[in-house]
Structure formats: structure tokens, C-alpha cells
Amino acid sequence: MFDYLVVGAGFAGATIAERLAANAGKKVIICDVRNHIGGNAYDHYDTDGILVHKYGPHIFHTNSRDVYDYLSQFTEWRPYQHRVLACVDGQLLPVPINLDTVNRLYGTSLTSFELEKFFASVAEPCARIKTSEDVIVSKVGRELYDKFFKNYTRKQWGLDPSELDAAVTARVPVRTNRDDRYFTDQYQVMPRHGYTRMFERMLTHPNIRILLNADYRVVKNEIPHRHVIYTGPVDEYFDYRFGRLPYRSLEFKFETRNIEVAQQGPVINYPNENAYTRVTEFKYLTGQEHPKTTLVYEYPRAEGDPYYPVPRPENAVRYKQYEKLAAATRGVHFVGRLATYRYYNMDQVVAQALTLYSKMSGVSRRETVTIRP
Ligand SMILES: Cc1cc2nc3c(=O)[nH]c(=O)nc-3n(C[C@H](O)[C@H](O)[C@H](O)COP(=O)(O)OP(=O)(O)OC[C@H]3O[C@@H](n4cnc5c(N)ncnc54)[C@H](O)[C@@H]3O)c2cc1C
């Protein structure tokens, strides 16, 4: 008899499984419908021997010391500051928009102070910011919005920014200095030997059994267990009783080239031309040295694996119905991005799982991070 059946071997499932097994001494079985652990952060060596992220580029960044300390037990890190360029009007320009972006786009030499004044002169005041369009146009005006955001968002979501919640672009910073880092978090690192290796170390414990190619709906009656930790889609758990929670998906097309370096930076965004949204060259992320290089092109899709919850008010209402049902379901804890229908970064999911473990075990949140013996 297992104390816990954990559904999903991504960050949420692996963190909680590891803590229950190593910290609380529980017997855990973790199942995943896929043929590998790691969830969407899974990485592997392709046929040419280049380390790639199967479900798109995953960059680790966090301000949480707890999360950083916790994961540091299972991996060494490689310092990595992420940078993104956008292909606009035939130039490759830094994003988020900063002083250099504007100066290079318009051939100007504004100072930070002058750029602030420029933004103020082109920004369109908005009494109440409701949509993604409002967020950007009220900060940088319509021209920069059209060049950098409008079509990218349309491609990514299949919706015009005016139809999307403000939350989608609210997190996008606009800078008046020359900082061209994509993230500003305190910890910006990549697992030195990859995510999958880190997951292997998390889940290698005598109290943990791993079951792959195993759909919870199929195996649940065959595995004797007391409690469930569920990190799959919450609507699926309840047989879509209130209807499906919509997701946006992506198709990834990988391409290996017989050259050492293919593009000018780790990620190039294509807001306007081309059907793909961005192209990532993995070796920048992983630091791997190899005579060839692999790129991945991302094509947004309406159908496919569930990646991004679609942030529209009616979907939030539907999720609330599932959330209520989940809270009333005894013996099952719902955690992670699919189970809570929210876009979370990896560190946020780890934090959510550690908080759940703290509540379940009565151990203080900081103590949940204690190094395992
Ligand atoms: C394209 C893309 C890029 C991203 N880039 C970043 C990034 O750069 N930085 C960052 O911090 N975050 C990034 N993220 C977010 C990151 O992927 C998530 O935060 C993280 O994967 C969430 O972990 P999770 O365990 O909640 O979910 P997942 O990783 O999705 O794990 C859930 C697992 O449950 C399994 N499952 C589902 N249903 C069942 C079932 N019925 N039975 C058994 N198993 C089941 C799934 O197969 C899956 O493996 C990105 C996400 C996407 C889509």
C-alpha cells in the first residue's frame, strides 16, 4: 500500500513526491502518462548529441531563496542571464524594450531621461486598464505596440490583445536604461547537467516508485494508495463536468545545422513576419560545446498539449467552479499549473508544492527546504 499516489512527474509532482518520501518517510508512487519524468521541463540529447528542451526553452530564474536552496540539493548550477532579440523592421533589437531598442529603431541617441519624456509623449492615457492592449499602449504608445506586441500576441494567442486580460502583458517591463537582460531575478541559473538529470536525483529514493506511460484514469484502481496528489488538468479529473478549460498550445519544430552558431542570441522573437513566434538556439542556454547546433521554432496552435491557460474572464469563472469542487474532494490535493489552471513559472510551482507540503506535514515553510540526509 502506498501512502501517496502522485499524478504527474513535473516540477509540482516531483517536489511533493521527494518531500513526502525523504522528509516525511512516506511510501510514494509517482505516475506520468508520458514516457519520461520532468514534465514540460524535460530535456534530452537529440540524435546529434545536443541537449534540447523537448517542450520549448526553459530558463530558470527566481527570487526565492527557499526554492533555490531546495533545488540546489539536486543539481549544480551554471550561471546564465537570458537575453532576447526581436526582429523588427529588419533589425534585431533587444526586448524588453529599453533605451537601445528605441535608439536603434529610430536612429536616435536619446538619454534615459529623454526616453521617459518620449514615452510620456506617445503613451495613450487609459482611465481603466482592462486589456493587454491597454497595458502596452498606455506605457509606450501605439507605434511600438504595433511593432513589438500586437502581432506577436495575435499569433501566440489567436486573439487580439484587446480581447485578452491585462495580466498577459502586465508582466512585460519597459525600461529606460540599457539593461537588456530578459529577467532581473536574484537567481538566474540553469541546471548544469540539465533538468532531467536534476529530476532523476530528486526521484531517486528508496521510498519512491516511478511509473511511466501510465494514465491516472487507467491505473488509479490498480494501485493501492491512501491519498492522491494530482498535478494533471483539473477539468479532466472531474470529467469536464463544467466544460473544458481552454489552453493555447504550441508545435515545436527542431532543426539541427552543421555550423557551430546559427543566430545572434539565445532567442529571437518574430513579432511580425513568419508563422512562428520565436526561435531558440539551445547551446546558448546549456553552454554545451558542439560543432553542430540545434534550434527550435515555435508555432502557436489551438489544439495540442495544454500549455498556456487562456486568460479570459469566462475561463476564470469556469475554473472557480472546478476549484470549489477540488477543495471539497477529500484525500486529493491539487497542485501545479494544470491542476490550478494558471500559468506559473517553474520556481512558482516548486514554491506552491513546498507550501502544500508545509501545510500537510505541519513543518514550517523554511524547514521544508532542509537538506535530505
Ligand atoms: C513553451 C513553454 C516554455 C516555458 N518556459 C519557461 C521558462 O523559461 N521558465 C519557467 O520558469 N517556466 C517556463 N514554463 C513553465 C513551466 O513549464 C511550468 O512552470 C512547469 O512545467 C510546471 O510544472 P508542473 O509540474 O505544474 O506541470 P507539468 O510540467 O506540465 O507536469 C505535469 C505532468 O502531469 C502529467 N499528467 C497530466 N495528466 C496526467 C494523467 N492523467 N495521468 C498521469 N500523468 C498526467 C503530464 O504528462 C506532465 O508530465 C514554460 C512553459 C511552456 C509551455
The ligand as an ORCA input file, in Angstrom:
! r2SCAN-3c Opt
* xyz 0 1
  C       6.733     26.629    -24.010
  C       6.914     26.838    -22.538
  C       8.045     27.475    -22.096
  C       8.226     27.685    -20.734
  N       9.353     28.326    -20.326
  C       9.553     28.540    -19.022
  C      10.723     29.223    -18.583
  O      11.557     29.646    -19.387
  N      10.908     29.408    -17.248
  C       9.988     28.962    -16.331
  O      10.219     29.136    -15.116
  N       8.862     28.297    -16.720
  C       8.624     28.074    -18.035
  N       7.495     27.427    -18.434
  C       6.548     26.953    -17.417
  C       6.931     25.537    -16.904
  O       6.824     24.629    -17.985
  C       5.966     25.158    -15.784
  O       6.081     26.066    -14.721
  C       6.214     23.767    -15.212
  O       6.395     22.808    -16.205
  C       5.028     23.390    -14.352
  O       5.248     22.158    -13.714
  P       4.000     21.236    -13.366
  O       4.528     20.095    -12.614
  O       2.922     22.045    -12.722
  O       3.387     20.820    -14.771
  P       3.999     19.860    -15.988
  O       5.431     20.127    -16.112
  O       3.097     20.081    -17.106
  O       3.788     18.431    -15.360
  C       2.513     17.814    -15.279
  C       2.688     16.367    -15.661
  O       1.440     15.681    -15.408
  C       1.316     14.679    -16.387
  N      -0.094     14.285    -16.493
  C      -1.138     15.037    -16.899
  N      -2.261     14.315    -16.862
  C      -1.942     13.086    -16.415
  C      -2.666     11.901    -16.168
  N      -3.983     11.812    -16.397
  N      -2.004     10.794    -15.704
  C      -0.656     10.846    -15.492
  N       0.081     11.959    -15.728
  C      -0.546     13.050    -16.171
  C       1.837     15.359    -17.656
  O       2.224     14.389    -18.620
  C       3.006     16.156    -17.127
  O       4.235     15.468    -17.278
  C       7.254     27.236    -19.795
  C       6.118     26.589    -20.251
  C       5.932     26.408    -21.615
  C       4.665     25.742    -22.099
*
